[in-house]
């Protein structure tokens, strides 16, 4: 059994009797050097190495059979080492003694409702992850990350630094350059920010024309039906708009964009970064050869539909209950959809979109190429 004790910047004085008892009874205490300096005792002290995660199983094995206590910042189960240990050892092998999290303390200082605040951890992660949370009037608490970098992404937002919360050196201020390493950053969002509903403006993307247009994109994503934690294959991804907007629906959604053009593959990476989903994985290669990938919950085929074996590979890889959506704009690719619709069922939809354009001093309609969409769920086969 490993015990995890949450500790704040106030150290030993801020711990509950139960937390003190767990630390005092330990033979080995593990934590950061800063945390270990906060607690008294004659136990063996093990400071975390860097990087921690690869070394953690070996550290625990080295002290097997001894009473091990792990120190964690604040609440161990809130972006903390407690969740890592439970994942590694199982819930029955870990006992957690929590402490108020830095988020709880920050909300208490600011007078913000905890249940109305978004929390984004940038510890070891790119600052672009903050982008999908920036909406007018929203309040966001950022854990880790560089305050100047957050400011550069957050635009007109008002930023407040809350450092050493709960400890004798606690300070709340707006000097981003002077922020203590142990800080939480409060962001009060200004105007701007894109909707999380699929169908972002076309000009939100860098593209060379290979882009699923806004209206068709919204329909395609509605048919794909993203749900939290699911994985999408975006095959023949072009500019990556389907993969990007799939991931923007929920932080746990994942996507792999497959694109044979090196230039377009690089563009997908830039679009994902700019729109706040840098974890979109880009695979450069032709389909179906490049489709030796983790099992998807949904597949979108936007390009390469007529290449032999693409639909077969996507369908075979799809897990039961998974959804496949494919778009066609040519007679040849429509014929492929018609054949597969006859074999597997699902639905065919023809989308015709016209946008306004100037005709002299008047307004007329400029039609786009019609798009045929095939949508099928594997249970229907």
Secondary structure, 3 states (H helix, E strand, C coil): CEEEEEECCCHHHHCCHHHHHHHHCCCEEEECHHHHCCCCCCCEEEECCCCCHHHHHHHHHHCCCCCEEEEEECCCCCCCHHHHHHHHHCHHHEEEECCCCHHHHHHHHHCCCHHHCEEEECCCCCHHHHHHHCCCCCEEEEECCCHHHHHHHHCCCEEEEEECCCCCCCEEECCHHHCCCCEEEEEECCCCCCCCCCCCCHHHCCCCCCCCCHHHHHHHHHHHCCCCCCEEEEECCCCCHHHHHHHHCCCCCEEEEEECCHHHHHHHHHHHHHCCCCCCEEEECCCCCCCCCCCCCEEEECCCCCCCCHHHHHHHHCCCCCEEEEEECCHHHHHHHHHHHHHHCCEEEEECCEEEEEECCEEEEEECCCEEEEEEEHHHC
